[in-house]
Amino acid sequence: MIAPTIWHELVEQLRGCTYTFGVMTPDAPVHRVEFDTGLTDAEVAAIESRYGFRFPPDLCAFLQTALPKGPRFPDWRSGDESTLRYWLDIPRQGVLFDIESNGFWLEVWGPRPAFIGDALRRGEELLSAAPRLIPIYGHRMMPDEPHLSGNPVFSVHQTDIIYYGFDLADYLRHEFHLPGREPWPEKVRPIRFWDIEQFQDVRWGPDGSCLFDNRRGLLP
């Protein structure tokens, strides 16, 4: 269990850190990490009820210490509900896109249905039972299951999913180039359904090719 003081320390380290995103050009805007007051117990309960997930204890402790704000950070206090719901739905959309457009299918899911409509329906069933991925920053997400501190943080783009931190503190240090990162452990906590090694093996396949979903025009 991570001591609560670490979140105060990380907030102070993060405050004012610069970050950029999108296409990296000389005139790309530079942003700074800012914070609002942390979420209250009542706000946490309302968010979890509204969106149908539970914050893992360490993510909850971080957000209750101080709430990050600015581009790419989810605004759990006053953000647009449709935007947050869309954000939470991105992992589901990405898996279904790859089932339909890239032939993605894990062996552990059983035989792939012959018809695409049936495959998508089966994918929907599997995803509805899977742990939710909670956005932390951009497409970095953390599973809400198990309800324990220490879940890994993923970088999620369709089924191209990789580890971006073995836990929340490691992720924040990694993403924002903070000091104090610890060595990567021999084993990262496994997450039901989101088996990163299997996803990567099937995602890229023997020829290493795939289609990316750019219907929203977000890719360069």
N, CA, C and O of each residue as an XYZ file, in Angstrom:
880
protein
N       0.850     -1.199      0.000
C       0.000      0.000      0.000
C       0.880      1.241      0.000
O       1.777      1.375      0.832
N       0.619      2.150     -0.940
C       1.401      3.378     -1.027
C       0.967      4.344      0.068
O      -0.227      4.560      0.272
N       1.929      4.922      0.767
C       1.618      5.872      1.840
C       0.918      7.091      1.258
O       1.292      7.555      0.181
N      -0.104      7.628      1.955
C      -0.851      8.789      1.435
C       0.037      9.994      1.139
O      -0.275     10.784      0.248
N       1.144     10.145      1.878
C       2.000     11.320      1.672
C       2.588     11.371      0.276
O       2.949     12.444     -0.207
N       2.689     10.216     -0.383
C       3.299     10.225     -1.717
C       2.475     11.059     -2.687
O       3.032     11.666     -3.601
N       1.149     11.098     -2.502
C       0.327     11.848     -3.442
C       0.531     13.349     -3.276
O       0.510     14.090     -4.259
N       0.728     13.802     -2.045
C       1.053     15.217     -1.836
C       2.399     15.548     -2.482
O       2.554     16.599     -3.104
N       3.362     14.653     -2.333
C       4.684     14.873     -2.928
C       4.603     14.895     -4.454
O       5.212     15.746     -5.103
N       3.848     13.953     -5.020
C       3.735     13.898     -6.477
C       2.976     15.107     -7.024
O       3.327     15.628     -8.083
N       1.957     15.551     -6.325
C       1.233     16.745     -6.769
C       2.180     17.935     -6.827
O       2.152     18.702     -7.789
N       3.008     18.093     -5.818
C       3.940     19.228     -5.815
C       4.983     19.091     -6.916
O       5.388     20.088     -7.514
N       5.420     17.864     -7.188
C       6.370     17.658     -8.280
C       5.726     17.911     -9.640
O       6.359     18.437    -10.555
N       4.465     17.530     -9.754
C       3.768     17.676    -11.034
C       3.351     19.114    -11.320
O       3.285     19.524    -12.479
N       3.072     19.871    -10.284
C       2.541     21.213    -10.460
C       3.501     22.057    -11.306
O       4.663     22.246    -10.949
N       2.992     22.554    -12.423
C       3.799     23.386    -13.303
C       4.613     22.633    -14.334
O       5.264     23.257    -15.172
N       4.595     21.291    -14.297
C       5.319     20.518    -15.316
C       4.750     20.843    -16.701
O       3.539     20.989    -16.864
N       5.622     20.952    -17.675
C       5.174     21.241    -19.031
C       4.886     19.953    -19.786
O       5.494     18.914    -19.530
N       3.960     20.040    -20.710
C       3.655     18.891    -21.559
C       3.089     19.380    -22.885
O       2.482     20.447    -22.971
N       3.303     18.581    -23.901
C       2.750     18.831    -25.228
C       2.109     17.542    -25.719
O       2.341     16.473    -25.154
N       1.314     17.642    -26.756
C       0.698     16.449    -27.331
C       0.331     16.737    -28.774
O       0.377     17.880    -29.229
N      -0.034     15.684    -29.484
C      -0.364     15.841    -30.898
C       0.898     15.821    -31.749
O       1.911     15.235    -31.366
N       0.826     16.462    -32.897
C       1.963     16.524    -33.808
C       3.009     17.473    -33.215
O       2.714     18.635    -32.936
N       4.213     16.975    -33.028
C       5.268     17.772    -32.414
C       5.932     18.673    -33.461
O       6.744     18.208    -34.261
N       5.591     19.932    -33.451
C       6.180     20.920    -34.340
C       6.786     22.032    -33.492
O       6.458     22.142    -32.311
N       7.665     22.864    -34.064
C       8.277     23.933    -33.264
C       7.271     24.882    -32.627
O       7.547     25.464    -31.578
N       6.095     25.044    -33.255
C       5.110     25.971    -32.703
C       3.973     25.253    -31.967
O       2.927     25.848    -31.706
N       4.180     23.975    -31.635
C       3.158     23.246    -30.890
C       2.975     23.893    -29.523
O       3.964     24.249    -28.881
N       1.735     24.057    -29.059
C       1.509     24.707    -27.762
C       2.084     23.883    -26.616
O       2.068     22.652    -26.641
N       2.584     24.582    -25.628
C       3.124     23.949    -24.425
C       2.163     24.236    -23.277
O       1.801     25.386    -23.028
N       1.760     23.188    -22.589
C       0.827     23.318    -21.471
C       1.549     23.031    -20.161
O       2.628     22.439    -20.148
N       0.941     23.458    -19.070
C       1.487     23.176    -17.743
C       0.444     22.453    -16.907
O      -0.746     22.762    -16.970
N       0.905     21.493    -16.129
C       0.002     20.758    -15.252
C      -0.477     21.699    -14.149
O       0.324     22.319    -13.451
N      -1.789     21.791    -14.009
C      -2.385     22.594    -12.952
C      -3.321     21.714    -12.133
O      -3.694     20.623    -12.564
N      -3.695     22.190    -10.964
C      -4.559     21.405    -10.083
C      -5.670     22.263     -9.507
O      -5.507     23.459     -9.267
N      -6.799     21.616     -9.296
C      -7.907     22.182     -8.541
C      -7.962     21.421     -7.209
O      -7.222     20.457     -7.010
N      -8.827     21.853     -6.316
C      -8.973     21.136     -5.057
C      -9.421     19.701     -5.329
O     -10.130     19.432     -6.298
N      -8.998     18.792     -4.466
C      -9.299     17.388     -4.662
C     -10.783     17.076     -4.563
O     -11.561     17.842     -3.995
N     -11.155     15.939     -5.125
C     -12.550     15.498     -5.074
C     -12.945     15.160     -3.640
O     -12.143     14.620     -2.878
N     -14.172     15.477     -3.282
C     -14.706     15.099     -1.981
C     -15.233     13.669     -2.038
O     -15.395     13.101     -3.117
N     -15.498     13.092     -0.864
C     -16.091     11.754     -0.829
C     -17.418     11.732     -1.577
O     -17.720     10.776     -2.291
N     -18.205     12.785     -1.410
C     -19.503     12.845     -2.086
C     -19.324     12.916     -3.598
O     -20.081     12.284     -4.335
N     -18.344     13.667     -4.068
C     -18.102     13.762     -5.509
C     -17.644     12.418     -6.066
O     -18.090     12.004     -7.136
N     -16.761     11.739     -5.347
C     -16.299     10.424     -5.795
C     -17.477      9.467     -5.922
O     -17.608      8.767     -6.927
N     -18.330      9.435     -4.909
C     -19.484      8.534     -4.937
C     -20.412      8.865     -6.102
O     -20.930      7.961     -6.759
N     -20.626     10.157     -6.364
C     -21.512     10.562     -7.462
C     -20.922     10.176     -8.813
O     -21.646      9.707     -9.692
N     -19.618     10.369     -8.989
C     -18.955     10.016    -10.256
C     -19.048      8.520    -10.495
O     -19.394      8.083    -11.593
N     -18.742      7.736     -9.475
C     -18.766      6.277     -9.627
C     -20.168      5.781     -9.944
O     -20.337      4.863    -10.746
N     -21.170      6.380     -9.320
C     -22.551      5.991     -9.597
C     -22.973      6.392    -11.002
O     -23.631      5.618    -11.697
N     -22.598      7.598    -11.427
C     -23.020      8.106    -12.734
C     -22.399      7.320    -13.877
O     -23.068      7.020    -14.866
N     -21.109      6.984    -13.741
C     -20.402      6.380    -14.877
C     -20.196      4.874    -14.744
O     -19.698      4.239    -15.674
N     -20.567      4.299    -13.619
C     -20.568      2.848    -13.510
C     -19.213      2.202    -13.344
O     -18.976      1.129    -13.900
N     -18.313      2.819    -12.596
C     -17.036      2.197    -12.273
C     -16.640      2.618    -10.861
O     -17.294      3.461    -10.248
N     -15.570      2.026    -10.356
C     -15.011      2.431     -9.067
C     -13.562      2.846     -9.272
O     -12.790      2.123     -9.902
N     -13.195      3.994     -8.748
C     -11.794      4.392     -8.781
C     -10.992      3.416     -7.919
O     -11.379      3.168     -6.776
N      -9.889      2.852     -8.424
C      -9.012      2.085     -7.544
C      -8.534      2.975     -6.397
O      -8.451      4.192     -6.558
N      -8.220      2.387     -5.250
C      -7.882      3.202     -4.082
C      -6.761      4.211     -4.300
O      -6.842      5.331     -3.796
N      -5.710      3.837     -5.044
C      -4.613      4.785     -5.235
C      -5.005      5.926     -6.168
O      -4.623      7.072     -5.930
N      -5.759      5.634     -7.223
C      -6.219      6.710     -8.103
C      -7.184      7.625     -7.354
O      -7.150      8.844     -7.524
N      -8.032      7.040     -6.536
C      -8.960      7.844     -5.746
C      -8.190      8.757     -4.790
O      -8.520      9.935     -4.654
N      -7.166      8.216     -4.131
C      -6.375      9.023     -3.197
C      -5.681     10.176     -3.914
O      -5.621     11.289     -3.391
N      -5.163      9.914     -5.100
C      -4.510     10.965     -5.881
C      -5.504     12.066     -6.246
O      -5.218     13.249     -6.062
N      -6.675     11.675     -6.765
C      -7.662     12.662     -7.196
C      -8.290     13.405     -6.020
O      -8.793     14.517     -6.184
N      -8.264     12.794     -4.838
C      -8.779     13.487     -3.663
C      -7.722     14.384     -3.024
O      -8.050     15.268     -2.233
N      -6.462     14.155     -3.365
C      -5.404     15.066     -2.917
C      -5.463     16.358     -3.712
O      -5.399     17.449     -3.147
N      -5.585     16.229     -5.017
C      -5.717     17.382     -5.911
C      -6.196     16.861     -7.254
O      -5.815     15.766     -7.667
N      -7.024     17.631     -7.936
C      -7.617     17.208     -9.208
C      -6.879     17.872    -10.361
O      -6.960     19.090    -10.518
N      -6.151     17.087    -11.182
C      -5.465     17.688    -12.333
C      -6.457     18.347    -13.278
O      -7.573     17.859    -13.461
N      -6.050     19.449    -13.872
C      -6.923     20.108    -14.838
C      -6.099     20.619    -15.995
O      -4.902     20.876    -15.866
N      -6.762     20.762    -17.130
C      -6.091     21.216    -18.336
C      -6.328     20.248    -19.475
O      -6.941     19.198    -19.277
N      -5.852     20.583    -20.667
C      -6.036     19.710    -21.820
C      -5.512     18.305    -21.552
O      -4.430     18.125    -20.993
N      -6.295     17.317    -21.958
C      -5.965     15.889    -21.875
C      -6.253     15.268    -20.508
O      -6.173     14.049    -20.361
N      -6.586     16.084    -19.509
C      -6.969     15.530    -18.213
C      -8.491     15.477    -18.111
O      -9.154     16.471    -18.409
N      -9.066     14.344    -17.697
C     -10.519     14.295    -17.522
C     -10.950     15.188    -16.362
O     -10.359     15.144    -15.282
N     -11.963     15.982    -16.588
C     -12.492     16.862    -15.548
C     -13.670     16.154    -14.888
O     -14.816     16.287    -15.318
N     -13.366     15.402    -13.839
C     -14.396     14.614    -13.181
C     -15.370     15.476    -12.390
O     -16.452     15.013    -12.028
N     -15.005     16.707    -12.121
C     -15.885     17.558    -11.315
C     -16.921     18.276    -12.170
O     -18.111     18.240    -11.854
N     -16.497     18.913    -13.225
C     -17.419     19.753    -13.991
C     -17.302     19.552    -15.495
O     -17.764     20.390    -16.269
N     -16.690     18.453    -15.918
C     -16.546     18.194    -17.339
C     -17.871     17.807    -17.980
O     -18.810     17.388    -17.303
N     -17.926     17.953    -19.286
C     -19.122     17.591    -20.047
C     -19.352     16.086    -19.953
O     -18.454     15.294    -20.240
N     -20.555     15.698    -19.549
C     -20.830     14.283    -19.329
C     -20.700     13.463    -20.606
O     -20.175     12.350    -20.567
N     -21.163     13.984    -21.730
C     -21.068     13.227    -22.981
C     -19.608     13.027    -23.382
O     -19.254     11.982    -23.928
N     -18.762     14.018    -23.117
C     -17.337     13.887    -23.426
C     -16.703     12.811    -22.558
O     -15.932     11.989    -23.054
N     -17.017     12.810    -21.277
C     -16.450     11.811    -20.382
C     -16.947     10.412    -20.734
O     -16.185      9.446    -20.680
N     -18.227     10.304    -21.093
C     -18.749      8.994    -21.479
C     -18.073      8.494    -22.754
O     -17.764      7.309    -22.879
N     -17.847      9.404    -23.694
C     -17.151      9.006    -24.917
C     -15.738      8.530    -24.588
O     -15.283      7.515    -25.115
N     -15.052      9.256    -23.723
C     -13.693      8.924    -23.317
C     -13.649      7.527    -22.697
O     -12.773      6.725    -23.021
N     -14.581      7.248    -21.821
C     -14.650      5.937    -21.184
C     -14.966      4.826    -22.188
O     -14.634      3.664    -21.955
N     -15.598      5.182    -23.288
C     -16.017      4.189    -24.284
C     -14.935      3.924    -25.335
O     -15.071      3.004    -26.142
N     -13.872      4.715    -25.332
C     -12.830      4.565    -26.350
C     -12.245      3.152    -26.386
O     -12.083      2.615    -27.481
N     -11.916      2.513    -25.247
C     -11.378      1.147    -25.340
C     -12.336      0.175    -26.030
O     -11.912     -0.642    -26.847
N     -13.621      0.263    -25.703
C     -14.612     -0.608    -26.345
C     -14.651     -0.364    -27.850
O     -14.625     -1.307    -28.640
N     -14.714      0.901    -28.238
C     -14.747      1.228    -29.668
C     -13.515      0.693    -30.392
O     -13.604      0.178    -31.506
N     -12.360      0.828    -29.732
C     -11.113      0.409    -30.371
C     -11.047     -1.086    -30.607
O     -10.615     -1.533    -31.670
N     -11.477     -1.869    -29.611
C     -11.464     -3.321    -29.775
C     -12.434     -3.735    -30.873
O     -12.104     -4.573    -31.712
N     -13.627     -3.154    -30.870
C     -14.615     -3.521    -31.896
C     -14.149     -3.117    -33.295
O     -14.381     -3.844    -34.261
N     -13.490     -1.956    -33.405
C     -12.955     -1.559    -34.710
C     -11.953     -2.592    -35.217
O     -11.967     -2.952    -36.394
N     -11.089     -3.066    -34.330
C     -10.082     -4.031    -34.762
C     -10.684     -5.397    -35.046
O     -10.198     -6.114    -35.920
N     -11.734     -5.769    -34.324
C     -12.426     -7.017    -34.662
C     -12.977     -6.931    -36.080
O     -12.879     -7.886    -36.850
N     -13.552     -5.790    -36.418
C     -14.179     -5.631    -37.733
C     -13.181     -5.362    -38.843
O     -13.303     -5.927    -39.930
N     -12.193     -4.508    -38.593
C     -11.323     -4.018    -39.666
C      -9.967     -4.692    -39.735
O      -9.320     -4.667    -40.781
N      -9.523     -5.298    -38.634
C      -8.190     -5.900    -38.609
C      -8.203     -7.389    -38.290
O      -7.149     -8.001    -38.112
N      -9.404     -7.975    -38.217
C      -9.485     -9.408    -37.956
C      -9.033     -9.798    -36.562
O      -8.670    -10.951    -36.327
N      -9.050     -8.841    -35.625
C      -8.541     -9.115    -34.285
C      -9.444    -10.111    -33.570
O     -10.668     -9.983    -33.584
N      -8.810    -11.119    -32.937
C      -9.562    -12.088    -32.151
C      -8.576    -12.880    -31.295
O      -7.613    -13.449    -31.810
N      -8.820    -12.912    -29.991
C      -7.952    -13.677    -29.105
C      -8.412    -15.126    -29.032
O      -9.611    -15.408    -29.024
N      -7.460    -16.032    -28.980
C      -7.776    -17.457    -28.925
C      -8.599    -17.790    -27.687
O      -9.463    -18.666    -27.729
N      -8.330    -17.086    -26.571
C      -9.044    -17.391    -25.323
C     -10.523    -17.018    -25.413
O     -11.307    -17.423    -24.554
N     -10.917    -16.262    -26.426
C     -12.326    -15.910    -26.608
C     -13.125    -17.038    -27.245
O     -14.346    -16.940    -27.368
N     -12.449    -18.106    -27.649
C     -13.135    -19.198    -28.331
C     -13.113    -18.986    -29.838
O     -12.550    -17.997    -30.307
N     -13.707    -19.884    -30.602
C     -13.708    -19.752    -32.063
C     -14.364    -18.445    -32.504
O     -15.403    -18.046    -31.976
N     -13.745    -17.793    -33.472
C     -14.323    -16.560    -33.989
C     -15.551    -16.885    -34.845
O     -15.470    -17.735    -35.732
N     -16.685    -16.223    -34.595
C     -17.861    -16.453    -35.448
C     -17.560    -16.127    -36.908
O     -16.765    -15.237    -37.210
N     -18.200    -16.855    -37.794
C     -17.925    -16.695    -39.222
C     -18.427    -15.361    -39.751
O     -17.816    -14.789    -40.654
N     -19.524    -14.857    -39.208
C     -20.109    -13.612    -39.701
C     -19.692    -12.451    -38.811
O     -19.670    -12.579    -37.587
N     -19.363    -11.319    -39.423
C     -18.821    -10.188    -38.690
C     -19.808     -9.668    -37.648
O     -19.403     -9.274    -36.554
N     -21.096     -9.664    -37.979
C     -22.086     -9.207    -37.009
C     -22.077    -10.049    -35.743
O     -22.190     -9.523    -34.636
N     -21.940    -11.368    -35.914
C     -21.883    -12.263    -34.756
C     -20.596    -12.046    -33.974
O     -20.603    -12.086    -32.743
N     -19.480    -11.814    -34.684
C     -18.198    -11.557    -34.008
C     -18.270    -10.273    -33.186
O     -17.764    -10.219    -32.065
N     -18.899     -9.238    -33.746
C     -19.031     -7.977    -33.020
C     -19.930     -8.135    -31.801
O     -19.651     -7.570    -30.744
N     -21.006     -8.900    -31.945
C     -21.889     -9.120    -30.798
C     -21.155     -9.872    -29.686
O     -21.310     -9.551    -28.507
N     -20.361    -10.863    -30.063
C     -19.579    -11.595    -29.059
C     -18.547    -10.663    -28.425
O     -18.323    -10.716    -27.216
N     -17.920     -9.811    -29.236
C     -16.978     -8.839    -28.690
C     -17.640     -7.911    -27.693
O     -17.068     -7.609    -26.646
N     -18.843     -7.455    -28.010
C     -19.598     -6.589    -27.102
C     -19.856     -7.297    -25.771
O     -19.723     -6.691    -24.708
N     -20.221     -8.568    -25.830
C     -20.482     -9.325    -24.608
C     -19.219     -9.408    -23.742
O     -19.272     -9.210    -22.528
N     -18.098     -9.699    -24.378
C     -16.843     -9.819    -23.640
C     -16.438     -8.478    -23.024
O     -15.992     -8.422    -21.878
N     -16.597     -7.416    -23.784
C     -16.208     -6.096    -23.301
C     -17.114     -5.611    -22.178
O     -16.657     -4.936    -21.256
N     -18.395     -5.954    -22.254
C     -19.314     -5.507    -21.210
C     -18.992     -6.148    -19.872
O     -19.315     -5.594    -18.822
N     -18.353     -7.316    -19.904
C     -17.989     -8.017    -18.672
C     -16.566     -7.716    -18.221
O     -16.160     -8.138    -17.139
N     -15.805     -6.991    -19.036
C     -14.395     -6.723    -18.739
C     -14.253     -5.559    -17.761
O     -15.163     -4.737    -17.658
N     -13.137     -5.469    -17.043
C     -12.878     -4.295    -16.214
C     -12.920     -3.020    -17.048
O     -12.452     -3.010    -18.186
N     -13.474     -1.945    -16.494
C     -13.485     -0.653    -17.178
C     -12.084     -0.056    -17.129
O     -11.349     -0.249    -16.160
N     -11.726      0.662    -18.174
C     -10.460      1.402    -18.195
C     -10.779      2.876    -17.969
O     -11.527      3.484    -18.734
N     -10.205      3.442    -16.914
C     -10.497      4.805    -16.495
C      -9.422      5.741    -17.042
O      -8.239      5.529    -16.774
N      -9.801      6.768    -17.800
C      -8.785      7.695    -18.325
C      -8.133      8.503    -17.204
O      -8.795      8.993    -16.290
N      -6.822      8.620    -17.311
C      -6.043      9.438    -16.380
C      -5.540     10.687    -17.081
O      -5.611     11.799    -16.557
N      -5.020     10.463    -18.305
C      -4.473     11.560    -19.106
C      -4.430     11.060    -20.542
O      -3.781     10.056    -20.836
N      -5.128     11.769    -21.446
C      -5.125     11.341    -22.838
C      -5.601      9.900    -22.965
O      -6.663      9.538    -22.458
N      -4.799      9.080    -23.650
C      -5.168      7.680    -23.818
C      -4.426      6.763    -22.846
O      -4.274      5.569    -23.103
N      -3.968      7.326    -21.732
C      -3.408      6.515    -20.644
C      -4.557      6.180    -19.694
O      -5.268      7.068    -19.224
N      -4.726      4.891    -19.419
C      -5.898      4.440    -18.681
C      -5.533      3.371    -17.664
O      -4.547      2.648    -17.807
N      -6.368      3.300    -16.630
C      -6.123      2.378    -15.530
C      -7.357      1.515    -15.302
O      -8.466      2.047    -15.247
N      -7.198      0.195    -15.167
C      -8.364     -0.664    -14.944
C      -8.952     -0.459    -13.557
O      -8.235     -0.202    -12.590
N     -10.271     -0.579    -13.481
C     -10.934     -0.400    -12.182
C     -11.017     -1.702    -11.398
O     -11.562     -1.729    -10.294
N     -10.484     -2.771    -11.954
C     -10.510     -4.078    -11.297
C      -9.135     -4.711    -11.401
O      -8.502     -4.625    -12.453
N      -8.644     -5.358    -10.315
C      -9.279     -5.490     -9.006
C      -9.321     -4.156     -8.263
O      -8.566     -3.236     -8.579
N     -10.192     -4.063     -7.293
C     -10.330     -2.815     -6.536
C      -9.241     -2.764     -5.463
O      -9.500     -2.887     -4.265
N      -8.018     -2.579     -5.949
C      -6.834     -2.556     -5.104
C      -5.894     -1.474     -5.609
O      -5.948     -1.092     -6.778
N      -5.034     -0.982     -4.730
C      -3.953     -0.119     -5.182
C      -2.922     -0.964     -5.928
O      -2.735     -2.141     -5.621
N      -2.259     -0.358     -6.904
C      -1.188     -1.058     -7.596
C      -1.533     -1.616     -8.947
O      -0.735     -2.363     -9.514
N      -2.710     -1.283     -9.500
C      -3.009     -1.716    -10.865
C      -2.097     -0.988    -11.844
O      -1.720      0.158    -11.600
N      -1.738     -1.639    -12.951
C      -0.905     -0.969    -13.950
C      -1.680      0.099    -14.702
O      -2.909      0.147    -14.660
N      -0.934      0.956    -15.393
C      -1.524      1.968    -16.275
C      -1.174      1.580    -17.704
O      -0.027      1.252    -18.008
N      -2.174      1.621    -18.575
C      -2.009      1.250    -19.974
C      -2.011      2.493    -20.865
O      -2.634      3.505    -20.544
N      -1.305      2.393    -21.982
C      -1.471      3.323    -23.083
C      -2.324      2.597    -24.112
O      -1.956      1.524    -24.590
N      -3.471      3.190    -24.453
C      -4.494      2.473    -25.212
C      -4.765      3.163    -26.537
O      -5.189      4.319    -26.573
N      -4.516      2.439    -27.632
C      -4.953      2.906    -28.952
C      -5.468      1.689    -29.698
O      -4.698      0.878    -30.211
N      -6.814      1.579    -29.748
C      -7.448      0.373    -30.266
C      -6.921     -0.823    -29.477
O      -6.934     -0.788    -28.247
N      -6.458     -1.878    -30.144
C      -5.883     -3.005    -29.413
C      -4.365     -2.923    -29.326
O      -3.716     -3.869    -28.880
N      -3.799     -1.800    -29.748
C      -2.380     -1.548    -29.521
C      -2.261     -0.986    -28.108
O      -2.241      0.229    -27.908
N      -2.184     -1.884    -27.139
C      -2.190     -1.528    -25.725
C      -0.865     -1.966    -25.107
O      -0.462     -3.122    -25.234
N      -0.203     -1.043    -24.446
C       1.076     -1.338    -23.806
C       1.045     -0.821    -22.370
O       0.216      0.016    -22.012
N       1.963     -1.337    -21.561
C       2.127     -0.807    -20.215
C       2.788      0.560    -20.286
O       3.728      0.764    -21.054
N       2.292      1.497    -19.480
C       2.949      2.805    -19.383
C       3.333      3.126    -17.947
O       3.862      4.200    -17.663
N       3.070      2.206    -17.058
C       3.481      2.320    -15.667
C       3.048      1.075    -14.943
O       1.940      0.585    -15.164
N       3.911      0.539    -14.066
C       3.509     -0.675    -13.356
C       2.536     -0.364    -12.225
O       1.880     -1.265    -11.703
N       2.442      0.904    -11.845
C       1.374      1.373    -10.967
C       1.187      2.861    -11.240
O       1.856      3.422    -12.108
N       0.286      3.498    -10.509
C      -0.041      4.895    -10.798
C       1.140      5.823    -10.552
O       1.419      6.693    -11.378
N       1.833      5.658     -9.442
C       2.963      6.533     -9.143
C       4.054      6.397    -10.204
O       4.625      7.394    -10.647
N       4.341      5.154    -10.612
C       5.354      4.946    -11.654
C       4.912      5.601    -12.956
O       5.716      6.222    -13.651
N       3.617      5.458    -13.285
C       3.121      6.096    -14.508
C       3.323      7.604    -14.485
O       3.824      8.168    -15.458
N       2.947      8.263    -13.409
C       3.058      9.723    -13.347
C       4.509     10.166    -13.476
O       4.799     11.166    -14.133
N       5.409      9.432    -12.858
C       6.835      9.764    -12.983
C       7.312      9.564    -14.420
O       8.107     10.348    -14.938
N       6.819      8.510    -15.049
C       7.196      8.221    -16.436
C       6.661      9.287    -17.390
O       7.415      9.869    -18.169
N       5.363      9.535    -17.322
C       4.715     10.445    -18.263
C       5.278     11.856    -18.193
O       5.473     12.507    -19.219
N       5.537     12.326    -16.976
C       5.923     13.725    -16.806
C       7.385     13.893    -16.396
O       7.788     14.948    -15.907
N       8.178     12.827    -16.605
C       9.639     12.896    -16.454
C      10.058     13.367    -15.065
O      10.910     14.241    -14.909
N       9.429     12.757    -14.063
C       9.774     13.092    -12.688
C      10.872     12.162    -12.173
O      11.014     11.042    -12.665
N      11.643     12.611    -11.194
C      12.667     11.738    -10.614
C      12.035     10.685     -9.707
O      10.877     10.799     -9.306
N      12.816      9.671     -9.399
C      12.392      8.697     -8.397
C      11.758      7.434     -8.926
O      11.196      6.663     -8.148
N      11.831      7.191    -10.246
C      11.255      5.944    -10.759
C      12.015      4.748    -10.212
O      13.244      4.768    -10.129
N      11.289      3.719     -9.844
C      11.877      2.495     -9.341
C      12.047      1.500    -10.495
O      11.407      1.638    -11.538
N      12.910      0.500    -10.305
C      13.075     -0.513    -11.368
C      11.758     -1.221    -11.658
O      10.931     -1.426    -10.770
N      11.587     -1.589    -12.923
C      10.382     -2.309    -13.334
C      10.379     -3.674    -12.658
O      11.382     -4.386    -12.708
N       9.270     -4.050    -12.028
C       9.230     -5.346    -11.340
C       9.264     -6.508    -12.319
O       8.985     -6.350    -13.507
N       9.612     -7.679    -11.794
C       9.653     -8.872    -12.643
C       8.271     -9.205    -13.187
O       8.147     -9.715    -14.301
N       7.245     -8.924    -12.416
C       5.888     -9.251    -12.840
C       4.957     -8.105    -12.489
O       4.948     -7.623    -11.356
N       4.168     -7.669    -13.475
C       3.158     -6.643    -13.275
C       1.833     -7.343    -13.002
O       1.563     -8.410    -13.554
N       1.008     -6.739    -12.150
C      -0.267     -7.362    -11.819
C      -1.072     -7.666    -13.081
O      -1.313     -6.762    -13.880
N      -1.493     -8.911    -13.278
C      -2.329     -9.231    -14.445
C      -3.736     -8.691    -14.258
O      -4.257     -8.652    -13.143
N      -4.345     -8.275    -15.361
C      -5.693     -7.731    -15.338
C      -6.590     -8.613    -16.206
O      -6.288     -8.894    -17.366
N      -7.677     -9.031    -15.617
C      -8.621     -9.886    -16.336
C      -9.044     -9.231    -17.656
O      -9.313     -8.031    -17.705
N      -9.098    -10.026    -18.708
C      -9.452     -9.641    -20.079
C      -8.325     -8.876    -20.763
O      -7.971     -9.203    -21.896
N      -7.747     -7.863    -20.106
C      -6.739     -7.011    -20.732
C      -5.356     -7.651    -20.597
O      -4.502     -7.162    -19.856
N      -5.151     -8.747    -21.321
C      -3.864     -9.449    -21.321
C      -2.976     -8.797    -22.373
O      -3.107     -9.072    -23.566
N      -2.079     -7.939    -21.926
C      -1.319     -7.091    -22.848
C      -0.462     -7.912    -23.802
O      -0.374     -7.591    -24.987
N       0.168     -8.967    -23.298
C       1.020     -9.772    -24.179
C       0.195    -10.423    -25.287
O       0.610    -10.431    -26.445
N      -0.959    -10.963    -24.942
C      -1.801    -11.580    -25.969
C      -2.325    -10.539    -26.950
O      -2.373    -10.784    -28.156
N      -2.716     -9.380    -26.432
C      -3.196     -8.324    -27.323
C      -2.106     -7.950    -28.323
O      -2.389     -7.815    -29.514
N      -0.874     -7.781    -27.866
C       0.200     -7.375    -28.760
C       0.516     -8.456    -29.791
O       0.736     -8.154    -30.964
N       0.540     -9.711    -29.355
C       0.843    -10.805    -30.282
C      -0.161    -10.866    -31.420
O       0.216    -11.055    -32.577
N      -1.447    -10.707    -31.092
C      -2.483    -10.815    -32.115
C      -2.619     -9.512    -32.891
O      -2.867     -9.527    -34.096
N      -2.458     -8.393    -32.206
C      -2.627     -7.075    -32.833
C      -1.727     -6.921    -34.047
O      -2.190     -6.528    -35.118
N      -0.456     -7.223    -33.892
C       0.495     -6.961    -34.977
C       0.666     -8.156    -35.902
O       0.986     -7.983    -37.078
N       0.457     -9.368    -35.389
C       0.487    -10.536    -36.261
C       1.825    -10.739    -36.933
O       2.783    -10.015    -36.661
N       1.891    -11.723    -37.809
C       3.166    -12.058    -38.453
C       3.663    -10.998    -39.422
O       4.873    -10.870    -39.610
N       2.758    -10.223    -40.052
C       3.225     -9.250    -41.039
C       3.331     -7.842    -40.469
O       3.783     -6.927    -41.157
N       2.913     -7.660    -39.203
C       3.085     -6.369    -38.540
C       2.251     -5.245    -39.101
O       2.611     -4.080    -38.932
N       1.141     -5.549    -39.767
C       0.332     -4.496    -40.373
C      -1.041     -4.425    -39.714
O      -1.546     -5.422    -39.199
N      -1.641     -3.228    -39.736
C      -2.989     -3.050    -39.205
C      -3.527     -1.711    -39.680
O      -2.775     -0.851    -40.139
N      -4.839     -1.547    -39.564
C      -5.476     -0.276    -39.888
C      -5.733      0.502    -38.608
O      -6.081     -0.074    -37.577
N      -5.556      1.837    -38.683
C      -5.868      2.687    -37.545
C      -7.159      3.443    -37.820
O      -7.445      3.845    -38.948
N      -7.918      3.619    -36.769
C      -9.198      4.325    -36.852
C      -8.937      5.825    -36.742
O      -8.558      6.322    -35.682
N      -9.142      6.537    -37.846
C      -8.929      7.993    -37.835
C     -10.194      8.728    -38.255
O     -10.135      9.767    -38.911
N     -11.338      8.172    -37.866
C     -12.598      8.806    -38.258
C     -12.793     10.175    -37.621
O     -13.541     11.002    -38.141
N     -12.127     10.415    -36.504
C     -12.235     11.734    -35.861
C     -11.111     12.672    -36.282
O     -11.039     13.805    -35.806
N     -10.232     12.210    -37.173
C      -9.175     13.079    -37.678
C      -8.132     13.457    -36.653
O      -7.559     14.544    -36.730
N      -7.866     12.570    -35.676
C      -6.931     12.895    -34.610
C      -5.499     12.487    -34.936
O      -4.552     12.973    -34.318
N      -5.347     11.586    -35.915
C      -3.996     11.133    -36.267
C      -3.415     12.025    -37.356
O      -4.146     12.531    -38.206
N      -2.077     12.220    -37.328
C      -1.446     13.052    -38.370
C      -1.519     12.361    -39.734
O      -1.042     12.907    -40.729
